[in-house]
Amino acid sequence: MKKAFSFLILLTAVSFCFAVDNVTAQTNRPENIQVLLAKNVDEALLESKGSYVVLNPLDGSRITSSLAGKRFMLKATSSGIKWGEEYPGIHQIYVVPKSKSSSLLLNGIEYEGAICVFKIKNKIHIINDIDIESYLKSVLTPQFPYPMESEVMAAITIAARTTAYSHVKRNKEAFWHVSADEIGYHGKAIIQPDSHVSNAVDRTRHIILVLSDKGENRPFAAAWTENSAGKTAAFHTIFRKDWWAPKTGVEVPHAAINRNESKWTYKISKKELASLLNTQSISSIDLYTDSFSKKTYAVKLISNNDSTDIDFETFQKVVGKENLLSNDMQVIVGNTDVIFTGFGKGLGVGICLHSANLMAQNGDNAAKILTKFFPDTFLLNLSAMPGKGVK
């Protein structure tokens, strides 16, 4: 991510809320998240359905506004930005709906919140500035198309919100906090108001997990996995980055009991695997594993002449997630084939959903589930702590 210009400093200073005439942009929330929608593009179609105001993020001043809608291509010009009309000398604009009935669409996709546009050289970047609660509904809806145990869905939502706040706090001086492509953000259209996901987000509104570190309460990367097969791994051991997450994995008895039932096997020819990995040959494969959980975080491919290290996420994507179901695995390289054998499903970090469902069926609530998988952390309701919260 790149360092932000002064428009994000201004947005932070006014809590991402502008009041211009009758404009109030989502005041009732502790925090917003900036999602990168488009990067280094020549143009994009931006439409306002209903009234809007265009602000200059450098000083918060109004550039223009209208009670009617507007639909034009966004472009960078030699002197600034053009959206139907030209804004000479202005290289950053902030477009805000003026009423609850107004909405913004980018390339046909509707987004809640505001749209930030900034020009670098002759290209434009476009960011959605949205409250985290709406963001969660958009991100979680495609991941959980079917209902789960109510308390499990609540725990997942709190974990996802914790991760979102972690992105915001760790990237305070960045142009954007997350990329839509990387996190699967699809705007407002896919949100179902009365779905199990929306209900879970509303029910846990503004509640996050925090980990105390050097006098600060920090949100962190709080992940989940479908089936841990008996143990979870610490976030940093699998993803090789800190993100303020707890430094230990946990024993998961519910999943351990059914470990053998989660066994999987995948066989592929050495020739085909070498082709997928863009290497001439494979003589052997070594696994780098976490000492506690024994889960793989990287793979060493060894050929006759050299060796290459690949992180497990990349390796799994190349070979296929439907083939390598988890990183709790072993590998045998034969004369003609490579055989992978493993247990569970997912990367084995955070909440084990298999075990969480069993815990919920036994009467455990979301708080108990989260305590199990994120020990030494505690819940914090941001809306109930004026002037405090996370750092």
N, C-alpha and C positions, 0 to 999 in steps of 0.2 A: 504494500500500500504506500501511497505517496503522502507527503506532508500537506496539510490543508492550507488553503488560502484563508484570508481573514473572514470569509463568509461563515465558516464553521465556528470561528471564535465568536462572531456576533450571535450565531444561533444558540451557542452554549450560554452566552451572557443573558439572553432573554428566555432561557429554558425552552428553546425551540417553539416559542409561541409569539405570534404577532397579533396585535390588535390594530387594525386599520379600518376606519369607518365601522362597518358592522362585521368585520372579519375577526373571527377568533379561531385559531387553528389548534383544536384538540388540547384544551388546557388541563383536563382532568386526568392526568397520568404522571407518574414520576419520571418517565424517560421515553425518548424516541430512539429509533435505530435507523441508520442510513444504509439503504440497500442499493448497490450498484446495478442499474438496469442495462446500461449500454456504455461501452468504453471505446474511445477513439473511432467514432462513427462520423460519416459525412453529414448524415441527416436522419431525422426520425419524425414520424407523424405524431404531433401532440394535439389533443382535442380537449377542450373544456366544455362539458355539458352543463350549462348554466353559468352563473356569474363567477367571476374570478378577479384576482388582483395579482399583478406582477410586481415583485419587490426587488430592490437592489440589496443583496446580502451584505455589501460592504458597510452600509450605514442604516439599513432598514427602511430606507425611503421608498415611497411608492413611485414606480415607473409609469404604470398605466393600470386601468381597471375597466371592467365592463359588466353590465347587468345581463348581457346576452352571451351566448356561448361563442366559441371560436375553434376553428379547425384548420391548421396550417402545418407545413413542414418546418421543423426546427433545423436551422443551419448556422454554421459559422461563416462570418463574412470577414473581409480584411480589416474591418473597423470594429467588429463586435459580434453580436448575436442577432439573428433574424428569426422571428416567429410571426409570419404574416407581414408585420411591420418591422423595420430595422431599429435596433437599439445601438446606435453608434457610441463607441467609447465604453460600452458596457460588456464585460466578458463573463459575467455571472448573473443569472436571474433565478428567482425563487417564485414559482407559480403556486398560488394558494386558492382553493375554492372559497367563495365568499359565504356560502350557506351550506346547511346539511343536505339540501337537495341537489347541490352541485357535485360534480365528480370530474376526475381527470383520467384520460385514456392515453396511453403511449403505444403506438403501433397496434391499436385496436384492443389492448388489454387495459381493463379498468383497475386503478389503484386508489386506495384510500390515502389520506394525508396530502402532502405537498410534493411537488416535483422541483428538484434543483438541477440547473443546467449550467455547466461551466465550460469555457473554451480553453483549449491548450493548443497553441499553434493554429492549425486549420481544422482541427477536429473538435468534437464535442463529447462530453461525458454527461450522463444523465443518472440522477439518483432519486430514489423515492425516500422521502423523510416521513416515517410512519410510526405510530405508537406501537409498542412492543406487543400489546395484547392482540391487535389486528394482525400483526406480522406472524404471531404464533399460529393463529387460525389458518392462515394461508400455507404455512410451512408444514404443519402437522396433518392437515386434511388428506393430502395424497399418500402420506406415509401410513395412515391408519384408516383405511376405507371401511373397516368392519369394527363394530363395537367391541370393547374389551371390558374387563371388570372395572367398575366405576373408580375404585381407589387406585387401580393401576394406571388408568388414564390420567387421573389427577397427579400421580407421581411423575409420569412422563412429562406432563405439561409443566410442572414445577422445574423439572430437570432442564427442559428446553428453554424455559424462561431464564433460568440461571445461566445457561450457556449464552443466551442473547445478551444479557447484561454484562457477561464477561467480555464479549466482543466489543461492546460499547466502552467499557472502562479501560480495556487494554489498548484501544485504538482512539483515544481521545483526540489526537491531533491528525487523524487521517481524513482524507476526503470522504471515505465510506468505511463502514464497519464490516460488511459482508457483501459477497457477490451473489446476485440472484441465481446465476447459473450453478454456482458451487453448492448452494444450500437448498435449491429446489423451491424458489419463491416464485409464485405465479399470480400475485396480485389478489384482487378482491373477487374475481369471477368464480373461483372454485370454492369459496367459503359458503358453507351451508349453515344458516343461522341457528337452527335447532338440532344440529348434529351432536353426536357424542363428543366430538372434538371441541366444538364451540362451547358446549355446556361445561366441559372440563376447564377450558380457559377462563370462562366467566366465574366458575366456582372457586378457582384458585387465584383470582385476579390479584396481581402485584406481589404474590408470594414467591420468594426465591430461597435458595440455599446459599449460605455463606460459610467460608472457612476462615477462621481467625489466624492472621499471620502478622507478626510484628505490630500488634496493636490495631490492625486494620481488618475489617470484615469484608472479605473479597468473594464475589461470585466467581465461578470457575466453569471449566468445560465439564458438563455433566452428561455423559453419554448413556446409551443403553444397548443391550445385545439380546438377541432372541433367546439363546440358550447357552449359558456359560459352561455347561458340562461339569460343574463342580467347583470352579474357582474363577474369580475375575482377576484381571490384571490392572495395574495402575495405568492411568491415562498416558503418562510420560514414557512408560516402558514400551508401549505399542506404537504410539504416534510420534515418539522422539521429539516432543515439544512439551513445555510445561503447562501453559495456560492456567496456572494457579490451581490445578486439580489436586486432590488428595494423593499422597505418595505411596499408598498401599492398596493392594487388591484385597478381596475377602474370600473366605470359605463359603460355599453355597451348598448346604446339605441337600436341599430339595432337588437341585440339579444333579448332584453327585449320585443320588439314589438311582436316577434314571439315565446315568451316563451311557451305559451300554446300549440303551434303546435309541440314543442319538447318534450312534456310529454311522459313518459314511465312508465310501471308498470311491476313488476316481482313478481310472487308468488311461494313459495317453502315450502314444508312441514317442520315442525320443526325437525322431525326425520332425514330427508335428509340433512338439513343444519347442524345439529349437527354432522352428519357423515362426511360431507365435512370438517368441522372445527376440527375434531378429539376431540370432547367433548361429554360427556354422554348425556347432556340435555341442553336445552335453555329455561329459564323462561322469560327473557326479554333482550332487546338490547337497549343500550344508544348510542347516537351519539355525538362525540366531533366535534364542528363546529367552523369555522372561524367567528368572530363577524361581519365582514363587509359583506362578500359574503354569509354567511350561508352555505358554502360548508363543507362537512365532511372531516376531516383529520385522524380520528381514530374511532374505534368502540369498545364499551365495551360489551362483552358477559357475561351475568349473568345467573348462574345456581343456583340450590338450595344451594349449598355448597360454591361456590367461584365465582370469576369473572376474566376475562382475557381481556386485552387490545390488539388490533390488529390495526396496521396502515392501512389506507384505501387501499393503493396500494396492500398490501398483501391480504386483505379481498376480494378485487375485483378480483384478480387473482384466488383465491380459488373458489369463487362463479361463476366466469366467466364474462369476460368483455362484452360478448354478452348478458349477463343477467342484470348486473348492468352497465348501460351505462354511468353514471356520478356519481359524489359525491355531486351533488346538489339534495339531496333526503331526504325522511322521511321514517320511518319504523313502521309498526304495527305488534305486535306479538300477534296472536290469540291463541285459544286453540290447534289447530292442524297445522296452517299455519303461515308463516311469509310473509308479503306483503311489498315490497319496491316500492315506488313511487317517481319519480324524473323528472328532466328537463335537457335538453341539452345533450351533449356528451363530454366525456373527463374529465380531472381533474381540468379544470377551471383556469389554470394558464397561463399567457402570452398572446400571440396573439389569439384572437377568430377568427378562420378561416371563420366561417359563416359571421361575421361582416366585416372582412377584404375583402372578396369577394364583398360584397355590396359596401364598400368604393371604391374599385378599379373600379367597374362598374360605379360609380358616378364621376370618374376622379381623385381620390386620388392616389398619387404615394407611393412607398415603404417607403420613409422617413416619409410621413404623417401617414401611417399606424403604423409604429414603434413608432412614437411620441405619438400616441393615447394610445398604450398598454404599453409602457415603458416611462412614463413621467419623466422629469428631467434627461434624458440621452441624449447623442448626438453621431452622427456618426463620425468615425475616419477612414481615409484611411491610413493604416500602410505603404504602399509603397511610400506614398508621404511625409513621415515624417522621413527622415534619422536622426538617432541619438536620436529620441524621441520615441513616441508611448505609449505603455502601461507598467505599472510597476507591 
